[in-house]
Amino acid sequence: MPERVVFLAHCFLNPQAKILGSPDISDLSQKIFTLLWEHKCGVIQLPCPELLHA
């Protein structure tokens, strides 16, 4: 059971879900997963605001 829960936009977890022309953050998702794992955090995914806006 996670000790904490983090609300995180889907596009941070899946960089392929971003719109064309967005910055490449593919290395960021691995860093996020590692940090969440180390701190025993659960994740609740939110829609990507970039995709909702575009």
mmCIF file of the N, C-alpha and C atoms, coordinates in Angstrom:
data_MODEL
# 
_entry.id   MODEL 
# 
loop_
_atom_site.group_PDB 
_atom_site.id 
_atom_site.type_symbol 
_atom_site.label_atom_id 
_atom_site.label_alt_id 
_atom_site.label_comp_id 
_atom_site.label_asym_id 
_atom_site.label_entity_id 
_atom_site.label_seq_id 
_atom_site.pdbx_PDB_ins_code 
_atom_site.Cartn_x 
_atom_site.Cartn_y 
_atom_site.Cartn_z 
_atom_site.occupancy 
_atom_site.B_iso_or_equiv 
_atom_site.pdbx_formal_charge 
_atom_site.auth_seq_id 
_atom_site.auth_comp_id 
_atom_site.auth_asym_id 
_atom_site.auth_atom_id 
_atom_site.pdbx_PDB_model_num 
ATOM 1   N N  . MET A 1 1  ? 0.847  -1.182 0.000   1.00 0.00 ? 1  MET A N  1 
ATOM 2   C CA . MET A 1 1  ? 0.000  0.000  0.000   1.00 0.00 ? 1  MET A CA 1 
ATOM 3   C C  . MET A 1 1  ? 0.890  1.243  0.000   1.00 0.00 ? 1  MET A C  1 
ATOM 4   N N  . PRO A 1 2  ? 0.607  2.205  -0.896  1.00 0.00 ? 2  PRO A N  1 
ATOM 5   C CA . PRO A 1 2  ? 1.442  3.406  -0.946  1.00 0.00 ? 2  PRO A CA 1 
ATOM 6   C C  . PRO A 1 2  ? 1.241  4.277  0.291   1.00 0.00 ? 2  PRO A C  1 
ATOM 7   N N  . GLU A 1 3  ? 2.313  4.940  0.673   1.00 0.00 ? 3  GLU A N  1 
ATOM 8   C CA . GLU A 1 3  ? 2.247  5.864  1.804   1.00 0.00 ? 3  GLU A CA 1 
ATOM 9   C C  . GLU A 1 3  ? 1.685  7.224  1.383   1.00 0.00 ? 3  GLU A C  1 
ATOM 10  N N  . ARG A 1 4  ? 1.895  7.557  0.114   1.00 0.00 ? 4  ARG A N  1 
ATOM 11  C CA . ARG A 1 4  ? 1.425  8.832  -0.430  1.00 0.00 ? 4  ARG A CA 1 
ATOM 12  C C  . ARG A 1 4  ? 0.806  8.585  -1.795  1.00 0.00 ? 4  ARG A C  1 
ATOM 13  N N  . VAL A 1 5  ? -0.003 9.519  -2.224  1.00 0.00 ? 5  VAL A N  1 
ATOM 14  C CA . VAL A 1 5  ? -0.577 9.454  -3.564  1.00 0.00 ? 5  VAL A CA 1 
ATOM 15  C C  . VAL A 1 5  ? -0.243 10.768 -4.271  1.00 0.00 ? 5  VAL A C  1 
ATOM 16  N N  . VAL A 1 6  ? 0.207  10.651 -5.510  1.00 0.00 ? 6  VAL A N  1 
ATOM 17  C CA . VAL A 1 6  ? 0.571  11.809 -6.309  1.00 0.00 ? 6  VAL A CA 1 
ATOM 18  C C  . VAL A 1 6  ? -0.382 11.895 -7.494  1.00 0.00 ? 6  VAL A C  1 
ATOM 19  N N  . PHE A 1 7  ? -0.927 13.072 -7.747  1.00 0.00 ? 7  PHE A N  1 
ATOM 20  C CA . PHE A 1 7  ? -1.750 13.310 -8.921  1.00 0.00 ? 7  PHE A CA 1 
ATOM 21  C C  . PHE A 1 7  ? -0.831 13.866 -9.994  1.00 0.00 ? 7  PHE A C  1 
ATOM 22  N N  . LEU A 1 8  ? -0.774 13.169 -11.126 1.00 0.00 ? 8  LEU A N  1 
ATOM 23  C CA . LEU A 1 8  ? 0.208  13.517 -12.146 1.00 0.00 ? 8  LEU A CA 1 
ATOM 24  C C  . LEU A 1 8  ? -0.425 13.461 -13.534 1.00 0.00 ? 8  LEU A C  1 
ATOM 25  N N  . ALA A 1 9  ? -0.150 14.459 -14.349 1.00 0.00 ? 9  ALA A N  1 
ATOM 26  C CA . ALA A 1 9  ? -0.681 14.486 -15.719 1.00 0.00 ? 9  ALA A CA 1 
ATOM 27  C C  . ALA A 1 9  ? -0.122 13.312 -16.516 1.00 0.00 ? 9  ALA A C  1 
ATOM 28  N N  . HIS A 1 10 ? -0.968 12.715 -17.306 1.00 0.00 ? 10 HIS A N  1 
ATOM 29  C CA . HIS A 1 10 ? -0.632 11.536 -18.095 1.00 0.00 ? 10 HIS A CA 1 
ATOM 30  C C  . HIS A 1 10 ? 0.588  11.757 -18.989 1.00 0.00 ? 10 HIS A C  1 
ATOM 31  N N  . CYS A 1 11 ? 0.744  12.953 -19.537 1.00 0.00 ? 11 CYS A N  1 
ATOM 32  C CA . CYS A 1 11 ? 1.839  13.209 -20.475 1.00 0.00 ? 11 CYS A CA 1 
ATOM 33  C C  . CYS A 1 11 ? 3.209  13.169 -19.799 1.00 0.00 ? 11 CYS A C  1 
ATOM 34  N N  . PHE A 1 12 ? 3.281  13.321 -18.487 1.00 0.00 ? 12 PHE A N  1 
ATOM 35  C CA . PHE A 1 12 ? 4.566  13.171 -17.797 1.00 0.00 ? 12 PHE A CA 1 
ATOM 36  C C  . PHE A 1 12 ? 4.961  11.701 -17.691 1.00 0.00 ? 12 PHE A C  1 
ATOM 37  N N  . LEU A 1 13 ? 3.969  10.830 -17.637 1.00 0.00 ? 13 LEU A N  1 
ATOM 38  C CA . LEU A 1 13 ? 4.246  9.399  -17.540 1.00 0.00 ? 13 LEU A CA 1 
ATOM 39  C C  . LEU A 1 13 ? 4.438  8.761  -18.907 1.00 0.00 ? 13 LEU A C  1 
ATOM 40  N N  . ASN A 1 14 ? 3.802  9.308  -19.927 1.00 0.00 ? 14 ASN A N  1 
ATOM 41  C CA . ASN A 1 14 ? 3.909  8.772  -21.280 1.00 0.00 ? 14 ASN A CA 1 
ATOM 42  C C  . ASN A 1 14 ? 4.220  9.918  -22.236 1.00 0.00 ? 14 ASN A C  1 
ATOM 43  N N  . PRO A 1 15 ? 5.500  10.183 -22.509 1.00 0.00 ? 15 PRO A N  1 
ATOM 44  C CA . PRO A 1 15 ? 5.860  11.318 -23.362 1.00 0.00 ? 15 PRO A CA 1 
ATOM 45  C C  . PRO A 1 15 ? 5.347  11.182 -24.790 1.00 0.00 ? 15 PRO A C  1 
ATOM 46  N N  . GLN A 1 16 ? 4.924  9.976  -25.203 1.00 0.00 ? 16 GLN A N  1 
ATOM 47  C CA . GLN A 1 16 ? 4.369  9.799  -26.549 1.00 0.00 ? 16 GLN A CA 1 
ATOM 48  C C  . GLN A 1 16 ? 2.963  10.390 -26.654 1.00 0.00 ? 16 GLN A C  1 
ATOM 49  N N  . ALA A 1 17 ? 2.366  10.731 -25.543 1.00 0.00 ? 17 ALA A N  1 
ATOM 50  C CA . ALA A 1 17 ? 1.003  11.264 -25.531 1.00 0.00 ? 17 ALA A CA 1 
ATOM 51  C C  . ALA A 1 17 ? 0.971  12.779 -25.687 1.00 0.00 ? 17 ALA A C  1 
ATOM 52  N N  . LYS A 1 18 ? 2.093  13.369 -26.016 1.00 0.00 ? 18 LYS A N  1 
ATOM 53  C CA . LYS A 1 18 ? 2.142  14.820 -26.167 1.00 0.00 ? 18 LYS A CA 1 
ATOM 54  C C  . LYS A 1 18 ? 1.842  15.223 -27.600 1.00 0.00 ? 18 LYS A C  1 
ATOM 55  N N  . ILE A 1 19 ? 1.462  16.481 -27.783 1.00 0.00 ? 19 ILE A N  1 
ATOM 56  C CA . ILE A 1 19 ? 1.161  16.949 -29.133 1.00 0.00 ? 19 ILE A CA 1 
ATOM 57  C C  . ILE A 1 19 ? 2.461  17.239 -29.886 1.00 0.00 ? 19 ILE A C  1 
ATOM 58  N N  . LEU A 1 20 ? 2.377  17.210 -31.196 1.00 0.00 ? 20 LEU A N  1 
ATOM 59  C CA . LEU A 1 20 ? 3.526  17.425 -32.066 1.00 0.00 ? 20 LEU A CA 1 
ATOM 60  C C  . LEU A 1 20 ? 4.146  18.793 -31.805 1.00 0.00 ? 20 LEU A C  1 
ATOM 61  N N  . GLY A 1 21 ? 5.449  18.823 -31.683 1.00 0.00 ? 21 GLY A N  1 
ATOM 62  C CA . GLY A 1 21 ? 6.155  20.073 -31.455 1.00 0.00 ? 21 GLY A CA 1 
ATOM 63  C C  . GLY A 1 21 ? 6.430  20.371 -29.993 1.00 0.00 ? 21 GLY A C  1 
ATOM 64  N N  . SER A 1 22 ? 5.949  19.515 -29.083 1.00 0.00 ? 22 SER A N  1 
ATOM 65  C CA . SER A 1 22 ? 6.215  19.718 -27.662 1.00 0.00 ? 22 SER A CA 1 
ATOM 66  C C  . SER A 1 22 ? 7.650  19.312 -27.340 1.00 0.00 ? 22 SER A C  1 
ATOM 67  N N  . PRO A 1 23 ? 8.221  19.854 -26.290 1.00 0.00 ? 23 PRO A N  1 
ATOM 68  C CA . PRO A 1 23 ? 9.581  19.466 -25.914 1.00 0.00 ? 23 PRO A CA 1 
ATOM 69  C C  . PRO A 1 23 ? 9.661  17.967 -25.597 1.00 0.00 ? 23 PRO A C  1 
ATOM 70  N N  . ASP A 1 24 ? 10.808 17.370 -25.882 1.00 0.00 ? 24 ASP A N  1 
ATOM 71  C CA . ASP A 1 24 ? 11.023 15.957 -25.599 1.00 0.00 ? 24 ASP A CA 1 
ATOM 72  C C  . ASP A 1 24 ? 11.348 15.787 -24.123 1.00 0.00 ? 24 ASP A C  1 
ATOM 73  N N  . ILE A 1 25 ? 10.491 15.048 -23.413 1.00 0.00 ? 25 ILE A N  1 
ATOM 74  C CA . ILE A 1 25 ? 10.720 14.829 -21.981 1.00 0.00 ? 25 ILE A CA 1 
ATOM 75  C C  . ILE A 1 25 ? 10.839 13.333 -21.681 1.00 0.00 ? 25 ILE A C  1 
ATOM 76  N N  . SER A 1 26 ? 11.281 12.558 -22.665 1.00 0.00 ? 26 SER A N  1 
ATOM 77  C CA . SER A 1 26 ? 11.305 11.102 -22.500 1.00 0.00 ? 26 SER A CA 1 
ATOM 78  C C  . SER A 1 26 ? 12.168 10.663 -21.314 1.00 0.00 ? 26 SER A C  1 
ATOM 79  N N  . ASP A 1 27 ? 13.253 11.375 -21.017 1.00 0.00 ? 27 ASP A N  1 
ATOM 80  C CA . ASP A 1 27 ? 14.084 10.995 -19.876 1.00 0.00 ? 27 ASP A CA 1 
ATOM 81  C C  . ASP A 1 27 ? 13.440 11.390 -18.549 1.00 0.00 ? 27 ASP A C  1 
ATOM 82  N N  . LEU A 1 28 ? 12.519 12.331 -18.590 1.00 0.00 ? 28 LEU A N  1 
ATOM 83  C CA . LEU A 1 28 ? 11.863 12.797 -17.368 1.00 0.00 ? 28 LEU A CA 1 
ATOM 84  C C  . LEU A 1 28 ? 10.960 11.724 -16.761 1.00 0.00 ? 28 LEU A C  1 
ATOM 85  N N  . SER A 1 29 ? 10.278 10.944 -17.601 1.00 0.00 ? 29 SER A N  1 
ATOM 86  C CA . SER A 1 29 ? 9.351  9.945  -17.062 1.00 0.00 ? 29 SER A CA 1 
ATOM 87  C C  . SER A 1 29 ? 10.083 8.893  -16.228 1.00 0.00 ? 29 SER A C  1 
ATOM 88  N N  . GLN A 1 30 ? 11.264 8.473  -16.657 1.00 0.00 ? 30 GLN A N  1 
ATOM 89  C CA . GLN A 1 30 ? 12.040 7.496  -15.869 1.00 0.00 ? 30 GLN A CA 1 
ATOM 90  C C  . GLN A 1 30 ? 12.456 8.090  -14.533 1.00 0.00 ? 30 GLN A C  1 
ATOM 91  N N  . LYS A 1 31 ? 12.842 9.349  -14.529 1.00 0.00 ? 31 LYS A N  1 
ATOM 92  C CA . LYS A 1 31 ? 13.226 10.022 -13.280 1.00 0.00 ? 31 LYS A CA 1 
ATOM 93  C C  . LYS A 1 31 ? 12.023 10.120 -12.336 1.00 0.00 ? 31 LYS A C  1 
ATOM 94  N N  . ILE A 1 32 ? 10.852 10.404 -12.897 1.00 0.00 ? 32 ILE A N  1 
ATOM 95  C CA . ILE A 1 32 ? 9.636  10.495 -12.089 1.00 0.00 ? 32 ILE A CA 1 
ATOM 96  C C  . ILE A 1 32 ? 9.311  9.141  -11.471 1.00 0.00 ? 32 ILE A C  1 
ATOM 97  N N  . PHE A 1 33 ? 9.342  8.066  -12.296 1.00 0.00 ? 33 PHE A N  1 
ATOM 98  C CA . PHE A 1 33 ? 9.051  6.732  -11.779 1.00 0.00 ? 33 PHE A CA 1 
ATOM 99  C C  . PHE A 1 33 ? 10.024 6.340  -10.670 1.00 0.00 ? 33 PHE A C  1 
ATOM 100 N N  . THR A 1 34 ? 11.295 6.625  -10.854 1.00 0.00 ? 34 THR A N  1 
ATOM 101 C CA . THR A 1 34 ? 12.303 6.293  -9.847  1.00 0.00 ? 34 THR A CA 1 
ATOM 102 C C  . THR A 1 34 ? 12.035 7.039  -8.548  1.00 0.00 ? 34 THR A C  1 
ATOM 103 N N  . LEU A 1 35 ? 11.754 8.315  -8.649  1.00 0.00 ? 35 LEU A N  1 
ATOM 104 C CA . LEU A 1 35 ? 11.482 9.131  -7.463  1.00 0.00 ? 35 LEU A CA 1 
ATOM 105 C C  . LEU A 1 35 ? 10.237 8.648  -6.722  1.00 0.00 ? 35 LEU A C  1 
ATOM 106 N N  . LEU A 1 36 ? 9.186  8.345  -7.479  1.00 0.00 ? 36 LEU A N  1 
ATOM 107 C CA . LEU A 1 36 ? 7.952  7.854  -6.858  1.00 0.00 ? 36 LEU A CA 1 
ATOM 108 C C  . LEU A 1 36 ? 8.176  6.502  -6.183  1.00 0.00 ? 36 LEU A C  1 
ATOM 109 N N  . TRP A 1 37 ? 8.941  5.628  -6.831  1.00 0.00 ? 37 TRP A N  1 
ATOM 110 C CA . TRP A 1 37 ? 9.234  4.304  -6.267  1.00 0.00 ? 37 TRP A CA 1 
ATOM 111 C C  . TRP A 1 37 ? 10.029 4.435  -4.963  1.00 0.00 ? 37 TRP A C  1 
ATOM 112 N N  . GLU A 1 38 ? 11.037 5.290  -4.969  1.00 0.00 ? 38 GLU A N  1 
ATOM 113 C CA . GLU A 1 38 ? 11.879 5.484  -3.776  1.00 0.00 ? 38 GLU A CA 1 
ATOM 114 C C  . GLU A 1 38 ? 11.077 6.012  -2.594  1.00 0.00 ? 38 GLU A C  1 
ATOM 115 N N  . HIS A 1 39 ? 10.081 6.820  -2.872  1.00 0.00 ? 39 HIS A N  1 
ATOM 116 C CA . HIS A 1 39 ? 9.280  7.436  -1.804  1.00 0.00 ? 39 HIS A CA 1 
ATOM 117 C C  . HIS A 1 39 ? 7.955  6.718  -1.567  1.00 0.00 ? 39 HIS A C  1 
ATOM 118 N N  . LYS A 1 40 ? 7.814  5.527  -2.172  1.00 0.00 ? 40 LYS A N  1 
ATOM 119 C CA . LYS A 1 40 ? 6.623  4.681  -1.981  1.00 0.00 ? 40 LYS A CA 1 
ATOM 120 C C  . LYS A 1 40 ? 5.326  5.440  -2.243  1.00 0.00 ? 40 LYS A C  1 
ATOM 121 N N  . CYS A 1 41 ? 5.278  6.084  -3.393  1.00 0.00 ? 41 CYS A N  1 
ATOM 122 C CA . CYS A 1 41 ? 4.111  6.873  -3.773  1.00 0.00 ? 41 CYS A CA 1 
ATOM 123 C C  . CYS A 1 41 ? 3.257  6.122  -4.793  1.00 0.00 ? 41 CYS A C  1 
ATOM 124 N N  . GLY A 1 42 ? 1.970  6.228  -4.629  1.00 0.00 ? 42 GLY A N  1 
ATOM 125 C CA . GLY A 1 42 ? 1.048  5.769  -5.648  1.00 0.00 ? 42 GLY A CA 1 
ATOM 126 C C  . GLY A 1 42 ? 0.780  6.913  -6.618  1.00 0.00 ? 42 GLY A C  1 
ATOM 127 N N  . VAL A 1 43 ? 0.211  6.589  -7.774  1.00 0.00 ? 43 VAL A N  1 
ATOM 128 C CA . VAL A 1 43 ? -0.030 7.610  -8.787  1.00 0.00 ? 43 VAL A CA 1 
ATOM 129 C C  . VAL A 1 43 ? -1.485 7.545  -9.237  1.00 0.00 ? 43 VAL A C  1 
ATOM 130 N N  . ILE A 1 44 ? -2.096 8.702  -9.317  1.00 0.00 ? 44 ILE A N  1 
ATOM 131 C CA . ILE A 1 44 ? -3.396 8.836  -9.953  1.00 0.00 ? 44 ILE A CA 1 
ATOM 132 C C  . ILE A 1 44 ? -3.165 9.711  -11.172 1.00 0.00 ? 44 ILE A C  1 
ATOM 133 N N  . GLN A 1 45 ? -3.456 9.148  -12.343 1.00 0.00 ? 45 GLN A N  1 
ATOM 134 C CA . GLN A 1 45 ? -3.205 9.872  -13.584 1.00 0.00 ? 45 GLN A CA 1 
ATOM 135 C C  . GLN A 1 45 ? -4.346 10.825 -13.888 1.00 0.00 ? 45 GLN A C  1 
ATOM 136 N N  . LEU A 1 46 ? -3.961 12.021 -14.303 1.00 0.00 ? 46 LEU A N  1 
ATOM 137 C CA . LEU A 1 46 ? -4.900 13.035 -14.753 1.00 0.00 ? 46 LEU A CA 1 
ATOM 138 C C  . LEU A 1 46 ? -4.735 13.204 -16.257 1.00 0.00 ? 46 LEU A C  1 
ATOM 139 N N  . PRO A 1 47 ? -5.724 13.727 -16.944 1.00 0.00 ? 47 PRO A N  1 
ATOM 140 C CA . PRO A 1 47 ? -5.569 13.984 -18.369 1.00 0.00 ? 47 PRO A CA 1 
ATOM 141 C C  . PRO A 1 47 ? -4.458 15.005 -18.623 1.00 0.00 ? 47 PRO A C  1 
ATOM 142 N N  . CYS A 1 48 ? -3.849 14.913 -19.767 1.00 0.00 ? 48 CYS A N  1 
ATOM 143 C CA . CYS A 1 48 ? -2.801 15.862 -20.127 1.00 0.00 ? 48 CYS A CA 1 
ATOM 144 C C  . CYS A 1 48 ? -3.437 17.209 -20.464 1.00 0.00 ? 48 CYS A C  1 
ATOM 145 N N  . PRO A 1 49 ? -3.103 18.276 -19.750 1.00 0.00 ? 49 PRO A N  1 
ATOM 146 C CA . PRO A 1 49 ? -3.723 19.575 -20.028 1.00 0.00 ? 49 PRO A CA 1 
ATOM 147 C C  . PRO A 1 49 ? -3.369 20.098 -21.420 1.00 0.00 ? 49 PRO A C  1 
ATOM 148 N N  . GLU A 1 50 ? -2.191 19.727 -21.911 1.00 0.00 ? 50 GLU A N  1 
ATOM 149 C CA . GLU A 1 50 ? -1.771 20.141 -23.236 1.00 0.00 ? 50 GLU A CA 1 
ATOM 150 C C  . GLU A 1 50 ? -2.695 19.566 -24.310 1.00 0.00 ? 50 GLU A C  1 
ATOM 151 N N  . LEU A 1 51 ? -3.059 18.291 -24.160 1.00 0.00 ? 51 LEU A N  1 
ATOM 152 C CA . LEU A 1 51 ? -3.960 17.677 -25.130 1.00 0.00 ? 51 LEU A CA 1 
ATOM 153 C C  . LEU A 1 51 ? -5.389 18.212 -24.998 1.00 0.00 ? 51 LEU A C  1 
ATOM 154 N N  . LEU A 1 52 ? -5.810 18.493 -23.769 1.00 0.00 ? 52 LEU A N  1 
ATOM 155 C CA . LEU A 1 52 ? -7.144 19.052 -23.582 1.00 0.00 ? 52 LEU A CA 1 
ATOM 156 C C  . LEU A 1 52 ? -7.250 20.446 -24.203 1.00 0.00 ? 52 LEU A C  1 
ATOM 157 N N  . HIS A 1 53 ? -6.171 21.198 -24.124 1.00 0.00 ? 53 HIS A N  1 
ATOM 158 C CA . HIS A 1 53 ? -6.166 22.560 -24.664 1.00 0.00 ? 53 HIS A CA 1 
ATOM 159 C C  . HIS A 1 53 ? -6.084 22.564 -26.192 1.00 0.00 ? 53 HIS A C  1 
ATOM 160 N N  . ALA A 1 54 ? -5.264 21.644 -26.734 1.00 0.00 ? 54 ALA A N  1 
ATOM 161 C CA . ALA A 1 54 ? -5.081 21.597 -28.195 1.00 0.00 ? 54 ALA A CA 1 
ATOM 162 C C  . ALA A 1 54 ? -6.242 20.897 -28.780 1.00 0.00 ? 54 ALA A C  1 
# 
